[in-house]
Amino acid sequence: MSRARANADVFRAIADPTRRAILDRLRAGPANAGALAADFDQTRPAISKHVKVLRDARLVVETRSGRERYYKLNPVPLQAVVGWVEGYRSFWQSSLSRLKRNLEGTS
């Protein structure tokens, strides 16, 4: 996978717990860079790097108002994740049904 494509990968973007926490924070509404960084124990440059990964994956949209940068959640790319997870729903349901039957001693 090319580096540019890897940077735009939604799965890679949400693999990190800090980036998932940033998305959770932005679910409550847009935030400027300072407010977003203040919500975390990491340095502002570290949070900025996480936000860049999220922007590259199109999960976060940046807008500017004067010198301020505001970040807003864009949930559309998460549809790929939902689709992938849904593919496993029937697998887990049938696996749990088999487990239940085995534990109850029925076939």
C-alpha positions as CSV (number, residue, x, y, z in Angstrom):
1,M,0.0,0.0,0.0
2,S,1.4,3.4,-0.9
3,R,2.2,5.9,1.9
4,A,-0.4,8.4,0.6
5,R,-3.0,5.7,0.5
6,A,-2.1,4.4,4.0
7,N,-2.4,7.9,5.3
8,A,-6.0,8.1,4.0
9,D,-7.0,4.7,5.4
10,V,-9.9,5.0,7.8
11,F,-9.0,1.8,9.6
12,R,-5.5,3.0,10.2
13,A,-6.8,6.4,11.4
14,I,-9.2,4.8,14.0
15,A,-6.7,2.2,15.2
16,D,-5.1,4.6,17.6
17,P,-7.0,5.2,20.9
18,T,-6.1,8.9,21.0
19,R,-7.6,9.4,17.5
20,R,-10.7,7.6,18.5
21,A,-11.0,9.9,21.6
22,I,-10.6,12.9,19.3
23,L,-13.4,11.7,17.2
24,D,-15.5,11.1,20.3
25,R,-14.8,14.7,21.4
26,L,-15.7,16.1,18.0
27,R,-19.0,14.1,18.0
28,A,-20.1,16.7,20.7
29,G,-19.4,19.5,18.2
30,P,-16.7,21.4,16.4
31,A,-13.6,22.6,18.4
32,N,-10.7,24.9,17.7
33,A,-7.2,23.5,17.9
34,G,-6.5,24.9,21.4
35,A,-9.7,23.6,22.9
36,L,-9.1,20.2,21.3
37,A,-5.6,19.9,22.6
38,A,-6.7,21.1,26.1
39,D,-8.9,18.0,26.3
40,F,-5.9,15.7,26.2
41,D,-2.7,15.1,28.3
42,Q,-0.6,15.1,25.2
43,T,1.3,18.1,23.8
44,R,-0.4,20.3,21.2
45,P,2.0,19.2,18.4
46,A,1.2,15.5,19.2
47,I,-2.5,16.2,19.0
48,S,-1.9,18.1,15.8
49,K,-0.3,15.0,14.3
50,H,-3.3,12.9,15.3
51,V,-5.6,15.4,13.8
52,K,-3.6,15.4,10.5
53,V,-4.1,11.6,10.2
54,L,-7.8,12.1,10.8
55,R,-7.9,14.9,8.2
56,D,-6.0,12.7,5.7
57,A,-8.6,10.0,6.2
58,R,-11.4,12.6,5.7
59,L,-12.8,11.9,9.2
60,V,-12.2,15.5,10.3
61,V,-12.8,18.6,8.3
62,E,-10.8,21.8,9.0
63,T,-12.2,25.3,8.6
64,R,-10.5,28.6,9.3
65,S,-11.9,31.7,10.7
66,G,-9.2,34.3,10.8
67,R,-6.2,32.7,12.5
68,E,-8.3,30.1,14.2
69,R,-8.7,26.5,12.9
70,Y,-11.8,24.6,13.7
71,Y,-12.2,20.9,13.4
72,K,-15.5,19.1,12.7
73,L,-16.3,15.4,12.5
74,N,-17.1,14.0,9.1
75,P,-18.7,10.6,9.8
76,V,-19.2,9.5,6.2
77,P,-15.9,7.6,5.8
78,L,-16.9,5.5,8.9
79,Q,-19.4,3.8,6.6
80,A,-16.5,1.6,5.4
81,V,-15.9,0.5,8.9
82,V,-19.6,-0.2,9.5
83,G,-19.8,-2.3,6.3
84,W,-16.8,-4.3,7.4
85,V,-18.1,-5.0,10.9
86,E,-21.6,-5.9,9.6
87,G,-20.0,-8.6,7.6
88,Y,-19.1,-10.3,10.8
89,R,-22.5,-9.9,12.5
90,S,-24.0,-13.2,11.1
91,F,-20.8,-15.0,11.9
92,W,-20.9,-14.0,15.6
93,Q,-24.6,-14.6,15.8
94,S,-24.4,-18.2,14.5
95,S,-21.3,-18.8,16.6
96,L,-23.0,-17.7,19.7
97,S,-26.1,-19.8,18.8
98,R,-23.9,-22.9,18.4
99,L,-22.2,-22.2,21.7
100,K,-25.6,-21.8,23.5
101,R,-26.8,-25.1,22.0
102,N,-23.5,-26.9,23.1
103,L,-23.8,-25.4,26.6
104,E,-27.4,-26.5,27.0
105,G,-26.5,-30.0,25.7
106,T,-28.8,-29.8,22.7
107,S,-27.7,-30.3,19.1
